[in-house]
Structures are given as C-alpha cells and as structure tokens.
Amino acid sequence: MQKTQHSSNNGVLCAPAGWDQAELPCNALPITRTHVGDLPAVVSYWRPDAAELAALNAGGAVRLWVVGATMPPVMLDVDGAS
C-alpha cells in the first residue's frame, strides 16, 4: 500500500531519532493529529494498488506491522465506508 495525502493532514511524522535507514528505510508520513473521544490519535491514509485490491477482493486480509516487541493500541478502518 502507498501512503497518501489526505485533505485532513496537519502534520508529518519522520523516522525516530537514531533510526537506521540502511537496515529498514523509514520515510516521512503525512498524518492527521486528532482525537478519539478524549484520547489523542494520529491517522495516516493508505491506498492499495491494483494487485492488493484484487487480493482483498479475493478474501485476503490487511496486515498491520509494528516494529518492536509489542503492539500499541491501534485501529484500522476504511475512509468513507460508513
């Protein structure tokens, strides 16, 4: 999937300090800083390519990868689906 700019974007996340770009590249990510209820949240937008859409339509699943040893609280949804 490719990150994509969204009209709500109001910030950019960069690689963490000390990140080893040679080991795993980490590019700037456009984000929207917002809230879920009273909790702060950060939203990024992603667009599947044609092969990914075909895999999803054939029953494939979306994977969420988090670098590290644990998983922070996250959410996945589809913009415009509801």
C-alpha positions in Angstrom: 0.0 0.0 0.0 1.1 3.5 -0.7 0.8 6.3 1.9 -1.4 9.1 0.5 -2.0 12.7 1.3 -5.5 13.5 2.7 -7.2 16.8 3.0 -7.3 16.5 6.8 -3.5 16.1 7.1 -2.0 18.6 9.5 1.4 17.1 10.3 4.3 14.8 9.2 6.0 12.0 11.1 9.6 11.4 10.4 11.9 8.5 11.3 12.6 8.2 15.1 15.9 9.7 16.3 18.7 7.2 15.7 16.7 5.2 13.2 19.0 3.0 10.9 17.7 3.9 7.4 20.1 1.3 5.9 18.5 -1.5 7.9 14.9 -0.5 7.3 14.0 2.7 5.4 11.5 4.9 7.2 10.3 7.9 5.1 8.2 10.9 6.1 4.5 10.1 6.7 1.7 12.7 6.3 -0.6 12.5 9.3 -3.7 14.0 10.8 -3.5 14.7 14.5 -7.0 14.3 16.0 -8.8 12.8 18.9 -10.9 9.6 19.5 -13.2 10.8 22.3 -10.8 12.5 24.8 -7.8 10.4 23.6 -5.2 11.9 21.2 -4.8 10.0 17.9 -2.7 10.1 14.8 -4.3 9.0 11.5 -2.4 8.1 8.2 -4.1 7.3 4.9 -3.1 4.4 2.6 -4.2 3.4 -0.8 -4.0 -0.2 -2.1 -2.6 -0.8 -5.6 -4.4 -2.9 -8.1 -2.8 -6.2 -7.0 -3.6 -5.5 -3.4 -7.2 -4.6 -4.2 -7.5 -7.9 -6.1 -6.1 -9.8 -3.2 -8.5 -8.1 -0.8 -11.5 -8.8 -3.1 -10.4 -12.4 -3.2 -10.6 -12.6 0.6 -7.1 -11.6 1.6 -6.6 -9.8 4.9 -5.0 -6.5 5.8 -1.8 -6.9 7.8 -0.6 -4.3 10.3 3.1 -4.4 11.1 4.6 -2.7 14.1 8.3 -2.6 14.5 9.3 -3.7 18.1 8.3 -6.3 20.6 4.8 -5.2 21.4 1.7 -3.7 19.8 0.4 -0.3 20.8 -3.3 0.4 20.7 -4.2 0.7 17.0 -7.3 0.9 14.8 -7.9 0.0 11.2 -10.9 1.1 9.1 -11.8 2.3 5.7 -12.3 6.0 5.0 -15.7 6.7 3.5 -17.0 3.2 4.3 -19.6 4.3 6.9 
